[in-house]
């Protein structure tokens, strides 16, 4: 079946969308890594939220306080150990 101009346009738009989706995944992973790095450098979620345009809650979820994260992990380990 021969493709007409509209078919080619649809196919090109679909490829453009796939490329954009991949670029978003790469950019998202980079941002998430930088947020974690920021928290390790003692930058607060409110500060980083202002920089990114995302909510403080979203930033805190992606990059929790490293000290509290370690505490939380220890509590979960203890709870899991005690339930065995």
C-alpha positions as semicolon CSV with decimal commas, in nm:
position;residue;x (nm);y (nm);z (nm)
1;X;0,000;0,000;0,000
2;X;0,140;0,336;-0,099
3;X;0,145;0,610;0,159
4;X;-0,005;0,944;0,070
5;X;0,104;1,278;0,215
6;X;-0,132;1,254;0,513
7;X;-0,007;0,903;0,600
8;X;0,351;1,031;0,598
9;X;0,253;1,328;0,813
10;X;0,081;1,100;1,066
11;X;0,380;0,869;1,074
12;X;0,620;1,162;1,123
13;X;0,406;1,304;1,406
14;X;0,399;0,965;1,578
15;X;0,778;0,944;1,557
16;X;0,810;1,300;1,688
17;X;0,591;1,207;1,984
18;X;0,797;0,895;2,058
19;X;1,117;1,102;2,046
20;X;0,966;1,363;2,280
21;X;0,854;1,094;2,524
22;X;1,207;0,954;2,537
23;X;1,351;1,303;2,588
24;X;1,106;1,359;2,876
25;X;1,217;1,036;3,044
26;X;1,582;1,139;3,018
27;X;1,511;1,492;3,150
28;X;1,297;1,355;3,434
29;X;1,570;1,114;3,545
30;X;1,825;1,398;3,537
31;X;1,601;1,627;3,743
32;X;1,528;1,356;3,998
33;X;1,899;1,283;4,040
34;X;1,972;1,654;4,086
35;X;1,698;1,686;4,348
36;X;1,850;1,399;4,544
37;X;2,191;1,565;4,510
38;X;2,037;1,893;4,629
39;X;1,892;1,729;4,940
40;X;2,231;1,572;5,015
41;X;2,376;1,924;4,987
42;X;2,122;2,037;5,251
43;X;1,893;2,224;5,011
44;X;1,535;2,215;5,130
45;X;1,236;2,094;4,930
46;X;1,072;2,438;4,943
47;X;1,380;2,599;4,791
48;X;1,406;2,339;4,515
49;X;1,033;2,358;4,449
50;X;1,071;2,728;4,375
51;X;1,353;2,648;4,133
52;X;1,158;2,380;3,948
53;X;0,798;2,496;3,956
54;X;0,693;2,168;4,117
55;X;0,527;2,146;4,456
56;X;0,726;2,113;4,775
57;X;0,550;1,784;4,842
58;X;0,653;1,638;4,506
59;X;1,016;1,742;4,560
60;X;1,014;1,595;4,912
61;X;0,872;1,270;4,779
62;X;1,137;1,243;4,508
63;X;1,422;1,354;4,733
64;X;1,343;1,284;5,098
65;X;1,565;1,415;5,375
66;X;1,868;1,180;5,371
67;X;1,878;1,165;5,751
68;X;1,509;1,086;5,781
69;X;1,527;0,836;5,494
70;X;1,795;0,637;5,676
71;X;1,589;0,648;5,996
72;X;1,277;0,536;5,811
73;X;1,464;0,248;5,646
74;X;1,595;0,134;5,986
75;X;1,246;0,143;6,136
76;X;1,105;-0,058;5,845
77;X;1,384;-0,317;5,881
78;X;1,313;-0,350;6,255
79;X;0,941;-0,384;6,193
80;X;0,997;-0,649;5,927
81;X;1,241;-0,835;6,152
82;X;1,002;-0,832;6,446
83;X;0,715;-0,965;6,234
84;X;0,918;-1,270;6,122
